[in-house]
């Protein structure tokens, strides 16, 4: 199976789209966080977010025949063994991200959660690109990629440093780290599904179908003991997280074969940071904007620029 796109996007366009995806993730996180607080239940908030995205995609699938053809192509591949089952389970990683956010985010704080998440994404991008999971070509550990990845972790740490506080069990730091690794893997396998289906819509639909199913199972088990929320918030904007997720997951599935997993992750992190700066500066009721956040965002931009440098073969200095 050849997943290389027939028309490759320019590097600048890929990075702009990746940054916009990161902006969407930041906005979605704010929306879903507010929904979880309103419900008093992060598990149910995750189900609503994923579930609403799935409903939107079901409507689109009815209207777009190519999306249905793509799903049939993927299903045929799974049945005849040409596509392993694990390659269609990217939605499980998305479900775990939402779950880890709900379980640990309020305890360790958004700052440290983000640092651990980005560290996981960075490690994931390096390893998966090395194995050829994203672009289907092996990308070595060259000095620009290693330097850019390291600087991105430093950038997030700097931008969030003024907010780090509190004691917590070590496993709570491990959950977002694993979620970050999973998000890189999710982008890679969704890219493979898109290549087989010939449609980013098909890949996005399968991602939401699997993720919603996983979250419903977990929420039913958890809420059988803890109880379900008795009321739903009335503010319409609290239910936009799923729609935003449809867009950035679909774009990610399309982009990963153009950028590789690492560069896609670095561009996404940059968008997240810049959007966080804008939210802190202008959104009503947001946290005061810290100088460290601005410095971290600027360093992230530098990191992405370094990571995407094209080096001559003699200067590549591939590690491993």
Secondary structure by P-SEA (a helix, b strand, c coil): ccccccccccaaaaaaaaaaaaaaaaaaaaaaaaaaaaaccaaaaaaaaaaaaaaaaaaaaaacaaaaaaaaaaaaaaaaccccccccaaaaaaaaaaaaaacccccccaaaaaaaaaaaaaaaaaaaaaacccccccccccaaaaaaaaaaaaaaaaaacccbbbbbcaaaaaaaaaaaaaaaaaaaaaaaaaaaaccaaaaaaaaaaaaaaaaaaaaaaaaacccccccccccccccaaaaaaaaaaaaaaaccccccaaaaaaaaaaaaaaaaaaaaacccccccccaaaaaaaaaaaaaaaaaacccccccccccc
